[in-house]
Amino acid sequence: MKDHRDYYRGKIVLVTGGAGAIGSNLTLGLAELGAQVIILDDLSSAERWNVPSRPGILFVEGDVLDEVKLKRVFFERPQMVFHLAAFFANQNSVDHPERDLMVNGMGTLRLLEYSVFTDVQRFIYASSGCSIYGSQSPLPLREEFMSLHLSTPYQITKMLGELYCNFFHNHYGLPVVKPRFFNSYGPGEVPGQYRNVIPNFIYWAMKGLPLPITGTGEETRDFTYVGDIVDGLLRAGVMEGAVGEEFNLASRRETRILDVAHMINEPTESVIWQGIMQLASGQEACLLSNAGEGQRYESTLLVHT
Ligand SMILES: NC(=O)c1ccc[n+]([C@@H]2O[C@H](COP(=O)([O-])OP(=O)(O)OC[C@H]3O[C@@H](n4cnc5c(N)ncnc54)[C@H](O)[C@@H]3O)[C@@H](O)[C@H]2O)c1
């Protein structure tokens, strides 16, 4: 196969959520490869300073549920859609389940409808491994496993998005791809109440505050560098065999939360504080191991820095 990156030169690409942690990196990557990128993002969980700005990028501020904004972005006739906008994530969805359903459910449905109407050549849906396998899934996590034991509205609506993708693929022939991300980290992500552990640990450590560790700290996760997720997404946009498929997009490295805390504390000379806090809603679904039993995780598409 020709280098997949050559494919994007001159392509018109819509990135929903393009101001977010992963979307902003994807947008910059696409623009560097010569794509014309349209971002649709309402900045509900992104900062304005994180909106990528350079020639070849058009930013449309708006909600994926807003018909006027949808018409505006699809008027540009995107050939590809990367649908990353989402109500993020577990605890947020427990606190605001209706908004979660509207954005992740109805928003995804609207994007799929517009993509069919305008003959989009590929629709890439940002799915979530932590969400859709649920907390009861056998390890290693395999793509064919389906769980009905999902524990937050976010997990349910990320699964719902995949199911709608399947419907649009089977019924209308829309070429969909469903990469499932695992715990992204890297530039572009801000700390916050509903955000991931790494930016929050960095924030607290830089403030000289102890890092609150939920659970025992022995829990492990697959942290995936955002640049690797972008690379996987770029491949998902091109590879023929990916159409209609779901696949894990992960590092295949299992890391203990306690080790992450040590790594972040070391340069800042901060201290670890180990609390006996309960895991927040949905957190248990991201765990690869509670007891540090070594590698029990496997992934179809592996990416390494
Ligand atoms: N970060 C992870 O570890 C992870 C893991 C698995 C899956 N995902 C999925 O990847 C995608 C991107 O995640 P992220 O970490 O970049 O999250 P993020 O919150 O940084 O980005 C999401 C973006 O969508 C925008 N947005 C939210 N609601 C919107 C709406 N109604 N209309 C338009 N824009 C809206 C936000 O402003 C934000 O810029 C999401 O779909 C998420 O579910 C992320």
The ligand as an ORCA input file, in Angstrom:
! r2SCAN-3c Opt
* xyz 0 1
  N      -9.744     10.728     25.656
  C      -9.872      9.413     25.759
  O      -9.162      8.742     26.503
  C     -10.924      8.710     24.930
  C     -11.052      7.322     25.062
  C     -12.010      6.664     24.291
  C     -12.802      7.376     23.402
  N     -12.672      8.727     23.307
  C     -13.553      9.443     22.365
  O     -12.736     10.250     21.539
  C     -13.407     11.446     21.213
  C     -12.546     12.642     21.543
  O     -12.204     12.609     22.912
  P     -11.333     13.745     23.576
  O     -10.540     13.142     24.662
  O     -10.639     14.536     22.533
  O     -12.483     14.594     24.255
  P     -12.651     16.177     24.310
  O     -13.744     16.459     25.302
  O     -11.345     16.838     24.525
  O     -13.149     16.512     22.841
  C     -14.478     16.473     22.474
  C     -14.770     17.767     21.731
  O     -16.135     17.753     21.336
  C     -16.673     19.049     21.572
  N     -18.100     18.883     21.760
  C     -18.730     18.346     22.830
  N     -20.061     18.381     22.624
  C     -20.255     18.946     21.413
  C     -21.416     19.263     20.655
  N     -22.650     19.014     21.116
  N     -21.261     19.837     19.432
  C     -20.011     20.104     18.963
  N     -18.881     19.841     19.646
  C     -19.017     19.267     20.856
  C     -15.965     19.567     22.804
  O     -15.986     20.980     22.906
  C     -14.556     19.019     22.593
  O     -13.746     19.936     21.890
  C     -14.738     11.406     21.967
  O     -15.732     10.933     21.079
  C     -14.500     10.393     23.060
  O     -15.696      9.732     23.441
  C     -11.751      9.405     24.049
*
